[in-house]
């Protein structure tokens, strides 16, 4: 997957640490489980032509998160 620019980008994470830099659009929402106001970060990714073919052939999309306690995530198209 290739990092893509996201419309409404509010910050770029990781670039100062030597990574490519991940454009993020921040939004606040109310967590339905806790009722608390929390930050929601959106990023955009573009599959390579090879990945598109793999997806067409039934390959799964795998999410990898560094750490021991992953936060809830959502995946969307569009």
mmCIF file of the N, C-alpha and C atoms, coordinates in Angstrom:
data_MODEL
# 
_entry.id   MODEL 
# 
loop_
_atom_site.group_PDB 
_atom_site.id 
_atom_site.type_symbol 
_atom_site.label_atom_id 
_atom_site.label_alt_id 
_atom_site.label_comp_id 
_atom_site.label_asym_id 
_atom_site.label_entity_id 
_atom_site.label_seq_id 
_atom_site.pdbx_PDB_ins_code 
_atom_site.Cartn_x 
_atom_site.Cartn_y 
_atom_site.Cartn_z 
_atom_site.occupancy 
_atom_site.B_iso_or_equiv 
_atom_site.pdbx_formal_charge 
_atom_site.auth_seq_id 
_atom_site.auth_comp_id 
_atom_site.auth_asym_id 
_atom_site.auth_atom_id 
_atom_site.pdbx_PDB_model_num 
ATOM 1   N N  . UNK A 1 1  ? 0.845   -1.176  0.000  1.00 0.00 ? 1  UNK A N  1 
ATOM 2   C CA . UNK A 1 1  ? 0.000   0.000   0.000  1.00 0.00 ? 1  UNK A CA 1 
ATOM 3   C C  . UNK A 1 1  ? 0.890   1.240   0.000  1.00 0.00 ? 1  UNK A C  1 
ATOM 4   N N  . UNK A 1 2  ? 0.419   2.242   -0.682 1.00 0.00 ? 2  UNK A N  1 
ATOM 5   C CA . UNK A 1 2  ? 1.142   3.504   -0.747 1.00 0.00 ? 2  UNK A CA 1 
ATOM 6   C C  . UNK A 1 2  ? 0.418   4.539   0.103  1.00 0.00 ? 2  UNK A C  1 
ATOM 7   N N  . UNK A 1 3  ? 1.173   5.320   0.844  1.00 0.00 ? 3  UNK A N  1 
ATOM 8   C CA . UNK A 1 3  ? 0.586   6.400   1.626  1.00 0.00 ? 3  UNK A CA 1 
ATOM 9   C C  . UNK A 1 3  ? 0.023   7.427   0.651  1.00 0.00 ? 3  UNK A C  1 
ATOM 10  N N  . UNK A 1 4  ? -1.207  7.856   0.888  1.00 0.00 ? 4  UNK A N  1 
ATOM 11  C CA . UNK A 1 4  ? -1.846  8.851   0.030  1.00 0.00 ? 4  UNK A CA 1 
ATOM 12  C C  . UNK A 1 4  ? -2.168  10.095  0.853  1.00 0.00 ? 4  UNK A C  1 
ATOM 13  N N  . UNK A 1 5  ? -2.263  11.232  0.183  1.00 0.00 ? 5  UNK A N  1 
ATOM 14  C CA . UNK A 1 5  ? -2.703  12.464  0.848  1.00 0.00 ? 5  UNK A CA 1 
ATOM 15  C C  . UNK A 1 5  ? -4.188  12.332  1.153  1.00 0.00 ? 5  UNK A C  1 
ATOM 16  N N  . UNK A 1 6  ? -4.610  12.804  2.305  1.00 0.00 ? 6  UNK A N  1 
ATOM 17  C CA . UNK A 1 6  ? -6.024  12.773  2.662  1.00 0.00 ? 6  UNK A CA 1 
ATOM 18  C C  . UNK A 1 6  ? -6.563  14.197  2.678  1.00 0.00 ? 6  UNK A C  1 
ATOM 19  N N  . UNK A 1 7  ? -7.716  14.388  2.063  1.00 0.00 ? 7  UNK A N  1 
ATOM 20  C CA . UNK A 1 7  ? -8.341  15.705  2.018  1.00 0.00 ? 7  UNK A CA 1 
ATOM 21  C C  . UNK A 1 7  ? -8.582  16.197  3.445  1.00 0.00 ? 7  UNK A C  1 
ATOM 22  N N  . UNK A 1 8  ? -8.270  17.457  3.695  1.00 0.00 ? 8  UNK A N  1 
ATOM 23  C CA . UNK A 1 8  ? -8.461  18.037  5.018  1.00 0.00 ? 8  UNK A CA 1 
ATOM 24  C C  . UNK A 1 8  ? -7.361  17.683  6.003  1.00 0.00 ? 8  UNK A C  1 
ATOM 25  N N  . UNK A 1 9  ? -6.206  17.272  5.497  1.00 0.00 ? 9  UNK A N  1 
ATOM 26  C CA . UNK A 1 9  ? -5.077  16.862  6.347  1.00 0.00 ? 9  UNK A CA 1 
ATOM 27  C C  . UNK A 1 9  ? -4.804  17.926  7.417  1.00 0.00 ? 9  UNK A C  1 
ATOM 28  N N  . UNK A 1 10 ? -4.697  17.493  8.676  1.00 0.00 ? 10 UNK A N  1 
ATOM 29  C CA . UNK A 1 10 ? -4.426  18.418  9.774  1.00 0.00 ? 10 UNK A CA 1 
ATOM 30  C C  . UNK A 1 10 ? -2.995  18.315  10.294 1.00 0.00 ? 10 UNK A C  1 
ATOM 31  N N  . UNK A 1 11 ? -2.304  17.213  9.975  1.00 0.00 ? 11 UNK A N  1 
ATOM 32  C CA . UNK A 1 11 ? -0.909  17.053  10.407 1.00 0.00 ? 11 UNK A CA 1 
ATOM 33  C C  . UNK A 1 11 ? -0.275  15.880  9.671  1.00 0.00 ? 11 UNK A C  1 
ATOM 34  N N  . UNK A 1 12 ? 1.050   15.817  9.742  1.00 0.00 ? 12 UNK A N  1 
ATOM 35  C CA . UNK A 1 12 ? 1.794   14.700  9.155  1.00 0.00 ? 12 UNK A CA 1 
ATOM 36  C C  . UNK A 1 12 ? 2.588   14.052  10.284 1.00 0.00 ? 12 UNK A C  1 
ATOM 37  N N  . UNK A 1 13 ? 2.346   12.769  10.518 1.00 0.00 ? 13 UNK A N  1 
ATOM 38  C CA . UNK A 1 13 ? 2.994   12.053  11.622 1.00 0.00 ? 13 UNK A CA 1 
ATOM 39  C C  . UNK A 1 13 ? 4.228   11.294  11.139 1.00 0.00 ? 13 UNK A C  1 
ATOM 40  N N  . UNK A 1 14 ? 5.251   11.253  11.978 1.00 0.00 ? 14 UNK A N  1 
ATOM 41  C CA . UNK A 1 14 ? 6.403   10.396  11.750 1.00 0.00 ? 14 UNK A CA 1 
ATOM 42  C C  . UNK A 1 14 ? 7.524   10.957  10.907 1.00 0.00 ? 14 UNK A C  1 
ATOM 43  N N  . UNK A 1 15 ? 7.281   11.994  10.126 1.00 0.00 ? 15 UNK A N  1 
ATOM 44  C CA . UNK A 1 15 ? 8.316   12.494  9.222  1.00 0.00 ? 15 UNK A CA 1 
ATOM 45  C C  . UNK A 1 15 ? 9.555   12.965  9.993  1.00 0.00 ? 15 UNK A C  1 
ATOM 46  N N  . UNK A 1 16 ? 9.342   13.646  11.115 1.00 0.00 ? 16 UNK A N  1 
ATOM 47  C CA . UNK A 1 16 ? 10.480  14.150  11.894 1.00 0.00 ? 16 UNK A CA 1 
ATOM 48  C C  . UNK A 1 16 ? 11.273  13.016  12.545 1.00 0.00 ? 16 UNK A C  1 
ATOM 49  N N  . UNK A 1 17 ? 10.713  11.809  12.556 1.00 0.00 ? 17 UNK A N  1 
ATOM 50  C CA . UNK A 1 17 ? 11.393  10.649  13.132 1.00 0.00 ? 17 UNK A CA 1 
ATOM 51  C C  . UNK A 1 17 ? 12.089  9.816   12.059 1.00 0.00 ? 17 UNK A C  1 
ATOM 52  N N  . UNK A 1 18 ? 12.100  10.321  10.818 1.00 0.00 ? 18 UNK A N  1 
ATOM 53  C CA . UNK A 1 18 ? 12.788  9.622   9.747  1.00 0.00 ? 18 UNK A CA 1 
ATOM 54  C C  . UNK A 1 18 ? 11.909  8.711   8.909  1.00 0.00 ? 18 UNK A C  1 
ATOM 55  N N  . UNK A 1 19 ? 10.603  8.670   9.204  1.00 0.00 ? 19 UNK A N  1 
ATOM 56  C CA . UNK A 1 19 ? 9.683   7.875   8.397  1.00 0.00 ? 19 UNK A CA 1 
ATOM 57  C C  . UNK A 1 19 ? 9.232   8.695   7.190  1.00 0.00 ? 19 UNK A C  1 
ATOM 58  N N  . UNK A 1 20 ? 8.471   8.089   6.297  1.00 0.00 ? 20 UNK A N  1 
ATOM 59  C CA . UNK A 1 20 ? 7.989   8.799   5.115  1.00 0.00 ? 20 UNK A CA 1 
ATOM 60  C C  . UNK A 1 20 ? 7.059   9.949   5.469  1.00 0.00 ? 20 UNK A C  1 
ATOM 61  N N  . UNK A 1 21 ? 6.356   9.843   6.549  1.00 0.00 ? 21 UNK A N  1 
ATOM 62  C CA . UNK A 1 21 ? 5.374   10.854  6.938  1.00 0.00 ? 21 UNK A CA 1 
ATOM 63  C C  . UNK A 1 21 ? 3.983   10.388  6.549  1.00 0.00 ? 21 UNK A C  1 
ATOM 64  N N  . UNK A 1 22 ? 3.073   10.393  7.499  1.00 0.00 ? 22 UNK A N  1 
ATOM 65  C CA . UNK A 1 22 ? 1.722   9.910   7.286  1.00 0.00 ? 22 UNK A CA 1 
ATOM 66  C C  . UNK A 1 22 ? 0.744   11.062  7.449  1.00 0.00 ? 22 UNK A C  1 
ATOM 67  N N  . UNK A 1 23 ? 0.150   11.544  6.339  1.00 0.00 ? 23 UNK A N  1 
ATOM 68  C CA . UNK A 1 23 ? -0.846  12.609  6.447  1.00 0.00 ? 23 UNK A CA 1 
ATOM 69  C C  . UNK A 1 23 ? -2.071  12.111  7.224  1.00 0.00 ? 23 UNK A C  1 
ATOM 70  N N  . UNK A 1 24 ? -2.496  12.899  8.196  1.00 0.00 ? 24 UNK A N  1 
ATOM 71  C CA . UNK A 1 24 ? -3.613  12.534  9.065  1.00 0.00 ? 24 UNK A CA 1 
ATOM 72  C C  . UNK A 1 24 ? -4.650  13.654  9.056  1.00 0.00 ? 24 UNK A C  1 
ATOM 73  N N  . UNK A 1 25 ? -5.920  13.267  9.028  1.00 0.00 ? 25 UNK A N  1 
ATOM 74  C CA . UNK A 1 25 ? -7.009  14.228  9.235  1.00 0.00 ? 25 UNK A CA 1 
ATOM 75  C C  . UNK A 1 25 ? -7.639  13.887  10.582 1.00 0.00 ? 25 UNK A C  1 
ATOM 76  N N  . UNK A 1 26 ? -7.533  14.816  11.531 1.00 0.00 ? 26 UNK A N  1 
ATOM 77  C CA . UNK A 1 26 ? -8.090  14.608  12.862 1.00 0.00 ? 26 UNK A CA 1 
ATOM 78  C C  . UNK A 1 26 ? -9.541  15.066  12.909 1.00 0.00 ? 26 UNK A C  1 
ATOM 79  N N  . UNK A 1 27 ? -10.313 14.369  13.728 1.00 0.00 ? 27 UNK A N  1 
ATOM 80  C CA . UNK A 1 27 ? -11.724 14.686  13.929 1.00 0.00 ? 27 UNK A CA 1 
ATOM 81  C C  . UNK A 1 27 ? -12.056 14.274  15.364 1.00 0.00 ? 27 UNK A C  1 
ATOM 82  N N  . UNK A 1 28 ? -12.968 14.969  16.011 1.00 0.00 ? 28 UNK A N  1 
ATOM 83  C CA . UNK A 1 28 ? -13.409 14.526  17.330 1.00 0.00 ? 28 UNK A CA 1 
ATOM 84  C C  . UNK A 1 28 ? -14.787 13.891  17.206 1.00 0.00 ? 28 UNK A C  1 
ATOM 85  N N  . UNK A 1 29 ? -14.968 12.809  17.952 1.00 0.00 ? 29 UNK A N  1 
ATOM 86  C CA . UNK A 1 29 ? -16.243 12.095  17.959 1.00 0.00 ? 29 UNK A CA 1 
ATOM 87  C C  . UNK A 1 29 ? -16.590 11.734  19.404 1.00 0.00 ? 29 UNK A C  1 
ATOM 88  N N  . UNK A 1 30 ? -17.806 11.311  19.616 1.00 0.00 ? 30 UNK A N  1 
ATOM 89  C CA . UNK A 1 30 ? -18.203 10.792  20.921 1.00 0.00 ? 30 UNK A CA 1 
ATOM 90  C C  . UNK A 1 30 ? -18.118 9.273   20.857 1.00 0.00 ? 30 UNK A C  1 
ATOM 91  N N  . UNK A 1 31 ? -17.299 8.701   21.731 1.00 0.00 ? 31 UNK A N  1 
ATOM 92  C CA . UNK A 1 31 ? -17.143 7.248   21.806 1.00 0.00 ? 31 UNK A CA 1 
ATOM 93  C C  . UNK A 1 31 ? -18.451 6.656   22.330 1.00 0.00 ? 31 UNK A C  1 
ATOM 94  N N  . UNK A 1 32 ? -19.092 5.827   21.512 1.00 0.00 ? 32 UNK A N  1 
ATOM 95  C CA . UNK A 1 32 ? -20.390 5.260   21.883 1.00 0.00 ? 32 UNK A CA 1 
ATOM 96  C C  . UNK A 1 32 ? -20.299 4.342   23.100 1.00 0.00 ? 32 UNK A C  1 
ATOM 97  N N  . UNK A 1 33 ? -19.142 3.742   23.327 1.00 0.00 ? 33 UNK A N  1 
ATOM 98  C CA . UNK A 1 33 ? -18.989 2.830   24.464 1.00 0.00 ? 33 UNK A CA 1 
ATOM 99  C C  . UNK A 1 33 ? -18.814 3.583   25.781 1.00 0.00 ? 33 UNK A C  1 
ATOM 100 N N  . UNK A 1 34 ? -18.023 4.672   25.751 1.00 0.00 ? 34 UNK A N  1 
ATOM 101 C CA . UNK A 1 34 ? -17.706 5.379   26.996 1.00 0.00 ? 34 UNK A CA 1 
ATOM 102 C C  . UNK A 1 34 ? -18.444 6.699   27.156 1.00 0.00 ? 34 UNK A C  1 
ATOM 103 N N  . UNK A 1 35 ? -18.943 7.248   26.041 1.00 0.00 ? 35 UNK A N  1 
ATOM 104 C CA . UNK A 1 35 ? -19.583 8.559   26.081 1.00 0.00 ? 35 UNK A CA 1 
ATOM 105 C C  . UNK A 1 35 ? -18.596 9.709   26.086 1.00 0.00 ? 35 UNK A C  1 
ATOM 106 N N  . UNK A 1 36 ? -17.301 9.402   26.034 1.00 0.00 ? 36 UNK A N  1 
ATOM 107 C CA . UNK A 1 36 ? -16.258 10.427  26.056 1.00 0.00 ? 36 UNK A CA 1 
ATOM 108 C C  . UNK A 1 36 ? -16.020 10.999  24.664 1.00 0.00 ? 36 UNK A C  1 
ATOM 109 N N  . UNK A 1 37 ? -15.563 12.256  24.624 1.00 0.00 ? 37 UNK A N  1 
ATOM 110 C CA . UNK A 1 37 ? -15.125 12.867  23.370 1.00 0.00 ? 37 UNK A CA 1 
ATOM 111 C C  . UNK A 1 37 ? -13.701 12.387  23.119 1.00 0.00 ? 37 UNK A C  1 
ATOM 112 N N  . UNK A 1 38 ? -13.462 11.804  21.955 1.00 0.00 ? 38 UNK A N  1 
ATOM 113 C CA . UNK A 1 38 ? -12.146 11.255  21.627 1.00 0.00 ? 38 UNK A CA 1 
ATOM 114 C C  . UNK A 1 38 ? -11.704 11.737  20.248 1.00 0.00 ? 38 UNK A C  1 
ATOM 115 N N  . UNK A 1 39 ? -10.401 11.668  20.005 1.00 0.00 ? 39 UNK A N  1 
ATOM 116 C CA . UNK A 1 39 ? -9.857  12.019  18.698 1.00 0.00 ? 39 UNK A CA 1 
ATOM 117 C C  . UNK A 1 39 ? -9.949  10.813  17.768 1.00 0.00 ? 39 UNK A C  1 
ATOM 118 N N  . UNK A 1 40 ? -10.325 11.062  16.529 1.00 0.00 ? 40 UNK A N  1 
ATOM 119 C CA . UNK A 1 40 ? -10.374 10.035  15.492 1.00 0.00 ? 40 UNK A CA 1 
ATOM 120 C C  . UNK A 1 40 ? -9.418  10.470  14.391 1.00 0.00 ? 40 UNK A C  1 
ATOM 121 N N  . UNK A 1 41 ? -8.467  9.608   14.034 1.00 0.00 ? 41 UNK A N  1 
ATOM 122 C CA . UNK A 1 41 ? -7.480  9.929   13.006 1.00 0.00 ? 41 UNK A CA 1 
ATOM 123 C C  . UNK A 1 41 ? -7.801  9.160   11.734 1.00 0.00 ? 41 UNK A C  1 
ATOM 124 N N  . UNK A 1 42 ? -7.878  9.874   10.614 1.00 0.00 ? 42 UNK A N  1 
ATOM 125 C CA . UNK A 1 42 ? -8.117  9.257   9.314  1.00 0.00 ? 42 UNK A CA 1 
ATOM 126 C C  . UNK A 1 42 ? -6.826  9.317   8.502  1.00 0.00 ? 42 UNK A C  1 
ATOM 127 N N  . UNK A 1 43 ? -6.473  8.227   7.830  1.00 0.00 ? 43 UNK A N  1 
ATOM 128 C CA . UNK A 1 43 ? -5.366  8.209   6.879  1.00 0.00 ? 43 UNK A CA 1 
ATOM 129 C C  . UNK A 1 43 ? -5.877  7.589   5.588  1.00 0.00 ? 43 UNK A C  1 
ATOM 130 N N  . UNK A 1 44 ? -5.184  7.838   4.500  1.00 0.00 ? 44 UNK A N  1 
ATOM 131 C CA . UNK A 1 44 ? -5.595  7.287   3.201  1.00 0.00 ? 44 UNK A CA 1 
ATOM 132 C C  . UNK A 1 44 ? -4.458  6.451   2.627  1.00 0.00 ? 44 UNK A C  1 
ATOM 133 N N  . UNK A 1 45 ? -4.835  5.347   2.004  1.00 0.00 ? 45 UNK A N  1 
ATOM 134 C CA . UNK A 1 45 ? -3.867  4.419   1.426  1.00 0.00 ? 45 UNK A CA 1 
ATOM 135 C C  . UNK A 1 45 ? -4.317  4.036   0.028  1.00 0.00 ? 45 UNK A C  1 
ATOM 136 N N  . UNK A 1 46 ? -3.361  3.882   -0.868 1.00 0.00 ? 46 UNK A N  1 
ATOM 137 C CA . UNK A 1 46 ? -3.661  3.501   -2.250 1.00 0.00 ? 46 UNK A CA 1 
ATOM 138 C C  . UNK A 1 46 ? -2.977  2.173   -2.559 1.00 0.00 ? 46 UNK A C  1 
ATOM 139 N N  . UNK A 1 47 ? -3.751  1.160   -2.949 1.00 0.00 ? 47 UNK A N  1 
ATOM 140 C CA . UNK A 1 47 ? -3.127  -0.123  -3.280 1.00 0.00 ? 47 UNK A CA 1 
ATOM 141 C C  . UNK A 1 47 ? -2.326  -0.028  -4.577 1.00 0.00 ? 47 UNK A C  1 
ATOM 142 N N  . UNK A 1 48 ? -1.218  -0.758  -4.626 1.00 0.00 ? 48 UNK A N  1 
ATOM 143 C CA . UNK A 1 48 ? -0.425  -0.839  -5.848 1.00 0.00 ? 48 UNK A CA 1 
ATOM 144 C C  . UNK A 1 48 ? -1.172  -1.717  -6.855 1.00 0.00 ? 48 UNK A C  1 
ATOM 145 N N  . UNK A 1 49 ? -0.807  -1.659  -8.135 1.00 0.00 ? 49 UNK A N  1 
ATOM 146 C CA . UNK A 1 49 ? -1.464  -2.540  -9.114 1.00 0.00 ? 49 UNK A CA 1 
ATOM 147 C C  . UNK A 1 49 ? -1.379  -4.019  -8.727 1.00 0.00 ? 49 UNK A C  1 
ATOM 148 N N  . UNK A 1 50 ? -0.239  -4.452  -8.185 1.00 0.00 ? 50 UNK A N  1 
ATOM 149 C CA . UNK A 1 50 ? -0.090  -5.843  -7.750 1.00 0.00 ? 50 UNK A CA 1 
ATOM 150 C C  . UNK A 1 50 ? -1.060  -6.163  -6.611 1.00 0.00 ? 50 UNK A C  1 
ATOM 151 N N  . UNK A 1 51 ? -1.198  -5.245  -5.671 1.00 0.00 ? 51 UNK A N  1 
ATOM 152 C CA . UNK A 1 51 ? -2.125  -5.455  -4.554 1.00 0.00 ? 51 UNK A CA 1 
ATOM 153 C C  . UNK A 1 51 ? -3.575  -5.480  -5.028 1.00 0.00 ? 51 UNK A C  1 
ATOM 154 N N  . UNK A 1 52 ? -3.902  -4.651  -6.008 1.00 0.00 ? 52 UNK A N  1 
ATOM 155 C CA . UNK A 1 52 ? -5.263  -4.659  -6.567 1.00 0.00 ? 52 UNK A CA 1 
ATOM 156 C C  . UNK A 1 52 ? -5.581  -6.032  -7.149 1.00 0.00 ? 52 UNK A C  1 
ATOM 157 N N  . UNK A 1 53 ? -4.632  -6.605  -7.876 1.00 0.00 ? 53 UNK A N  1 
ATOM 158 C CA . UNK A 1 53 ? -4.844  -7.939  -8.449 1.00 0.00 ? 53 UNK A CA 1 
ATOM 159 C C  . UNK A 1 53 ? -5.019  -8.987  -7.353 1.00 0.00 ? 53 UNK A C  1 
ATOM 160 N N  . UNK A 1 54 ? -4.201  -8.889  -6.306 1.00 0.00 ? 54 UNK A N  1 
ATOM 161 C CA . UNK A 1 54 ? -4.322  -9.840  -5.197 1.00 0.00 ? 54 UNK A CA 1 
ATOM 162 C C  . UNK A 1 54 ? -5.689  -9.720  -4.516 1.00 0.00 ? 54 UNK A C  1 
ATOM 163 N N  . UNK A 1 55 ? -6.165  -8.495  -4.323 1.00 0.00 ? 55 UNK A N  1 
ATOM 164 C CA . UNK A 1 55 ? -7.487  -8.282  -3.721 1.00 0.00 ? 55 UNK A CA 1 
ATOM 165 C C  . UNK A 1 55 ? -8.573  -8.858  -4.618 1.00 0.00 ? 55 UNK A C  1 
ATOM 166 N N  . UNK A 1 56 ? -8.451  -8.616  -5.923 1.00 0.00 ? 56 UNK A N  1 
ATOM 167 C CA . UNK A 1 56 ? -9.429  -9.169  -6.874 1.00 0.00 ? 56 UNK A CA 1 
ATOM 168 C C  . UNK A 1 56 ? -9.478  -10.693 -6.797 1.00 0.00 ? 56 UNK A C  1 
ATOM 169 N N  . UNK A 1 57 ? -8.332  -11.298 -6.471 1.00 0.00 ? 57 UNK A N  1 
ATOM 170 C CA . UNK A 1 57 ? -8.244  -12.759 -6.388 1.00 0.00 ? 57 UNK A CA 1 
ATOM 171 C C  . UNK A 1 57 ? -8.517  -13.288 -4.980 1.00 0.00 ? 57 UNK A C  1 
ATOM 172 N N  . UNK A 1 58 ? -9.050  -12.432 -4.115 1.00 0.00 ? 58 UNK A N  1 
ATOM 173 C CA . UNK A 1 58 ? -9.480  -12.890 -2.802 1.00 0.00 ? 58 UNK A CA 1 
ATOM 174 C C  . UNK A 1 58 ? -8.517  -12.689 -1.651 1.00 0.00 ? 58 UNK A C  1 
ATOM 175 N N  . UNK A 1 59 ? -7.391  -12.012 -1.898 1.00 0.00 ? 59 UNK A N  1 
ATOM 176 C CA . UNK A 1 59 ? -6.438  -11.791 -0.805 1.00 0.00 ? 59 UNK A CA 1 
ATOM 177 C C  . UNK A 1 59 ? -7.058  -10.902 0.267  1.00 0.00 ? 59 UNK A C  1 
ATOM 178 N N  . UNK A 1 60 ? -6.694  -11.157 1.500  1.00 0.00 ? 60 UNK A N  1 
ATOM 179 C CA . UNK A 1 60 ? -7.159  -10.357 2.630  1.00 0.00 ? 60 UNK A CA 1 
ATOM 180 C C  . UNK A 1 60 ? -6.312  -9.094  2.759  1.00 0.00 ? 60 UNK A C  1 
ATOM 181 N N  . UNK A 1 61 ? -6.880  -8.070  3.351  1.00 0.00 ? 61 UNK A N  1 
ATOM 182 C CA . UNK A 1 61 ? -6.133  -6.863  3.700  1.00 0.00 ? 61 UNK A CA 1 
ATOM 183 C C  . UNK A 1 61 ? -5.725  -7.025  5.158  1.00 0.00 ? 61 UNK A C  1 
ATOM 184 N N  . UNK A 1 62 ? -4.433  -6.966  5.423  1.00 0.00 ? 62 UNK A N  1 
ATOM 185 C CA . UNK A 1 62 ? -3.901  -7.202  6.762  1.00 0.00 ? 62 UNK A CA 1 
ATOM 186 C C  . UNK A 1 62 ? -3.483  -5.867  7.370  1.00 0.00 ? 62 UNK A C  1 
ATOM 187 N N  . UNK A 1 63 ? -3.950  -5.597  8.578  1.00 0.00 ? 63 UNK A N  1 
ATOM 188 C CA . UNK A 1 63 ? -3.588  -4.388  9.310  1.00 0.00 ? 63 UNK A CA 1 
ATOM 189 C C  . UNK A 1 63 ? -2.569  -4.779  10.373 1.00 0.00 ? 63 UNK A C  1 
ATOM 190 N N  . UNK A 1 64 ? -1.434  -4.081  10.414 1.00 0.00 ? 64 UNK A N  1 
ATOM 191 C CA . UNK A 1 64 ? -0.399  -4.341  11.416 1.00 0.00 ? 64 UNK A CA 1 
ATOM 192 C C  . UNK A 1 64 ? -0.278  -3.118  12.310 1.00 0.00 ? 64 UNK A C  1 
ATOM 193 N N  . UNK A 1 65 ? -0.319  -3.330  13.620 1.00 0.00 ? 65 UNK A N  1 
ATOM 194 C CA . UNK A 1 65 ? -0.249  -2.240  14.587 1.00 0.00 ? 65 UNK A CA 1 
ATOM 195 C C  . UNK A 1 65 ? 0.893   -2.530  15.554 1.00 0.00 ? 65 UNK A C  1 
ATOM 196 N N  . UNK A 1 66 ? 1.791   -1.572  15.735 1.00 0.00 ? 66 UNK A N  1 
ATOM 197 C CA . UNK A 1 66 ? 2.900   -1.737  16.671 1.00 0.00 ? 66 UNK A CA 1 
ATOM 198 C C  . UNK A 1 66 ? 2.382   -1.547  18.094 1.00 0.00 ? 66 UNK A C  1 
ATOM 199 N N  . UNK A 1 67 ? 2.803   -2.412  19.001 1.00 0.00 ? 67 UNK A N  1 
ATOM 200 C CA . UNK A 1 67 ? 2.409   -2.284  20.402 1.00 0.00 ? 67 UNK A CA 1 
ATOM 201 C C  . UNK A 1 67 ? 1.731   -3.542  20.903 1.00 0.00 ? 67 UNK A C  1 
ATOM 202 N N  . UNK A 1 68 ? 1.264   -3.491  22.148 1.00 0.00 ? 68 UNK A N  1 
ATOM 203 C CA . UNK A 1 68 ? 0.646   -4.652  22.779 1.00 0.00 ? 68 UNK A CA 1 
ATOM 204 C C  . UNK A 1 68 ? -0.862  -4.555  22.924 1.00 0.00 ? 68 UNK A C  1 
ATOM 205 N N  . UNK A 1 69 ? -1.399  -3.349  22.929 1.00 0.00 ? 69 UNK A N  1 
ATOM 206 C CA . UNK A 1 69 ? -2.827  -3.149  23.133 1.00 0.00 ? 69 UNK A CA 1 
ATOM 207 C C  . UNK A 1 69 ? -3.403  -2.306  22.003 1.00 0.00 ? 69 UNK A C  1 
ATOM 208 N N  . UNK A 1 70 ? -3.840  -2.947  20.921 1.00 0.00 ? 70 UNK A N  1 
ATOM 209 C CA . UNK A 1 70 ? -4.352  -2.169  19.798 1.00 0.00 ? 70 UNK A CA 1 
ATOM 210 C C  . UNK A 1 70 ? -5.644  -1.446  20.153 1.00 0.00 ? 70 UNK A C  1 
ATOM 211 N N  . UNK A 1 71 ? -5.762  -0.255  19.632 1.00 0.00 ? 71 UNK A N  1 
ATOM 212 C CA . UNK A 1 71 ? -6.980  0.529   19.772 1.00 0.00 ? 71 UNK A CA 1 
ATOM 213 C C  . UNK A 1 71 ? -7.994  0.058   18.740 1.00 0.00 ? 71 UNK A C  1 
ATOM 214 N N  . UNK A 1 72 ? -9.278  0.325   18.962 1.00 0.00 ? 72 UNK A N  1 
ATOM 215 C CA . UNK A 1 72 ? -10.269 -0.021  17.940 1.00 0.00 ? 72 UNK A CA 1 
ATOM 216 C C  . UNK A 1 72 ? -9.946  0.714   16.631 1.00 0.00 ? 72 UNK A C  1 
ATOM 217 N N  . UNK A 1 73 ? -10.132 0.037   15.516 1.00 0.00 ? 73 UNK A N  1 
ATOM 218 C CA . UNK A 1 73 ? -9.903  0.662   14.212 1.00 0.00 ? 73 UNK A CA 1 
ATOM 219 C C  . UNK A 1 73 ? -11.096 0.398   13.309 1.00 0.00 ? 73 UNK A C  1 
ATOM 220 N N  . UNK A 1 74 ? -11.198 1.181   12.244 1.00 0.00 ? 74 UNK A N  1 
ATOM 221 C CA . UNK A 1 74 ? -12.210 0.983   11.214 1.00 0.00 ? 74 UNK A CA 1 
ATOM 222 C C  . UNK A 1 74 ? -11.511 1.011   9.869  1.00 0.00 ? 74 UNK A C  1 
ATOM 223 N N  . UNK A 1 75 ? -11.962 0.201   8.936  1.00 0.00 ? 75 UNK A N  1 
ATOM 224 C CA . UNK A 1 75 ? -11.483 0.238   7.560  1.00 0.00 ? 75 UNK A CA 1 
ATOM 225 C C  . UNK A 1 75 ? -12.670 0.575   6.674  1.00 0.00 ? 75 UNK A C  1 
ATOM 226 N N  . UNK A 1 76 ? -12.465 1.507   5.751  1.00 0.00 ? 76 UNK A N  1 
ATOM 227 C CA . UNK A 1 76 ? -13.521 1.921   4.829  1.00 0.00 ? 76 UNK A CA 1 
ATOM 228 C C  . UNK A 1 76 ? -12.952 2.050   3.432  1.00 0.00 ? 76 UNK A C  1 
ATOM 229 N N  . UNK A 1 77 ? -13.807 2.071   2.455  1.00 0.00 ? 77 UNK A N  1 
ATOM 230 C CA . UNK A 1 77 ? -13.412 2.316   1.069  1.00 0.00 ? 77 UNK A CA 1 
ATOM 231 C C  . UNK A 1 77 ? -14.033 3.635   0.650  1.00 0.00 ? 77 UNK A C  1 
ATOM 232 N N  . UNK A 1 78 ? -13.206 4.474   0.000  1.00 0.00 ? 78 UNK A N  1 
ATOM 233 C CA . UNK A 1 78 ? -13.758 5.714   -0.531 1.00 0.00 ? 78 UNK A CA 1 
ATOM 234 C C  . UNK A 1 78 ? -13.400 6.902   0.168  1.00 0.00 ? 78 UNK A C  1 
# 
